[in-house]
């Protein structure tokens, strides 16, 4: 099995701002695993919050080249188990490898990935489209540029309620709010009451990731469901979130790929929690992988490719929130 690493600096359509950072480009690494002329693709983007860069992903993968190449005949689950001990400090790189191997595995079986898992795609959720923090005028312009049935609104400012109130005047779409750790528990409780009246469906990670006392208080008093993101990174976090959050948002890059991500979602379901998968501004490579676990989800945020000025691959397509699969096997991805 051969390994090819493709690095990109993905340009965004608009400056993307959340409560803690702002950027115009998204560095990304695509891993290509090739065996007997068939290639599988996986992706992970860089993230300063988690101290991950394309450079350190490449370095960590290169250190394990011989091990990775020797595992071509394994199942994805065994492949992940055998390489995971060498990527405990770089789950983003592990994700890209796991995603690529799942794609390769399904292509070799001449099946789409969801078919390998036996999933029913007839009731897949629609994806939201994210509106980053900006002036109200620019946020409204972004909504008008791409009318959508569900918007994720990034908040974490002093004027959050005023922003949502103004946005609501311009659309009857469902709103989901992501404050990216920008509120206190008392702020979140008070905001939840007002946001519910404004047609908001849920709050995503309003408090700091380690504010478990605040999360307990918010869970009890929030007028809206609360979904964990930064508080739920790896498999062991799922049980910790039970009783503190109404659901979890799994990021494949943060947990180490499709293999652990699927286990996290099933565990959350067994605990009576809502399930969601979010993206990290990946191209269609990473977004197409997410599409194959849609049957496990209540909500999904897979708009990464839509946020880019120019994509780097073909795969799934999204029209007005509805996801359509590519005709090709695996995740359906091909690089341009």
Steps between C-alpha positions, in 0.01 A plus 500: 500500500641837399448829686474837326452818703335803339513833683266789417430850622126521442376853432166588659222693327477734798712574806387241755473625856401320819528616862873422528651538151463628144654382172479521119682175418474147636814284472411138429666163452357230273637148545487267198548127563545296181492121466487307172414815307210604727526817712319595818494859627477655845537854629576699813535876531740690722374656822696737728259441793613136505863581399469311172670609178532338159874480563472299821239270343739428211792444738307256718368303202846480343639349820259206463519447125625141518236393754217659299618342175502155660132505600329493160317170562348595837144614568459872578443421868822298529689758292392771746588291806849427369592859412315680782775453765737701279259792455375564853634857478373562148146374458454726197763304306343177626163620365637565151658153491190326635275683255725412206518135599121473539460652154758260353344199676152574364630569149680164498170334596325697223255648746417844632623540856152518654421171320802334664349598836146400400350844565159617376537847343128563447460732801824698493495843670563819302813704560502852636704784349724704729494878533815620676518802731500826305313825478126439492488641148760251376333210680173586330680527166647151549152358564363671190795372297404143588139458615488186716246310714730479807769745608765455766568845643836560666468721808701600806474881489341761724216545252397139437126538559483815289685321219262203496197730528613687190585185305157358578338789313652371175425126508268242651776235492585292805782656702763308696728701728869424555666729755833309493554521878417873501233522773467444873233267638279789613534670160413177323192440717371852440585490130331162455163645598524782249648283227223243532252774417710582192469152353832354615518120507793446739815651652837351414784523755408836658736451798872438534588136438596429862216691668317189621333674794364760262392228258308326779319824582427575134378146434244543778380850414549552125190563293675330206690173454876535545745311276860431604784571258828604664390306810472177301817428304583128541314181586550526875327841500160367394399356838632813674254707296196294601291708741687818403398527134199391299719383212853488360660640187773261384781645291675221311829691491500544877408144597727321252274411208192309391586190703491661848241755386246229424558346842446838667172553319368156592603553863320833511187340357514228766509777765193670353692794356454674167773445241669745268813512288666829412774596259820700534482683165615195309471476124267253329752226591420516872139603450429195281620272779258664743214429259535126552421519873190717451268209595644517855425872539223726619681814379795569271723794416686404181524827312881516477512470122232767463714748693793468260574731209624199303465132590771239437292187442176351376282280717167562670292799395273718713193683375293711740617287793436163335800271451536287186761224471747463216463204263850374582580241766651577841433855613470598133801734503735588215755782512481760223 
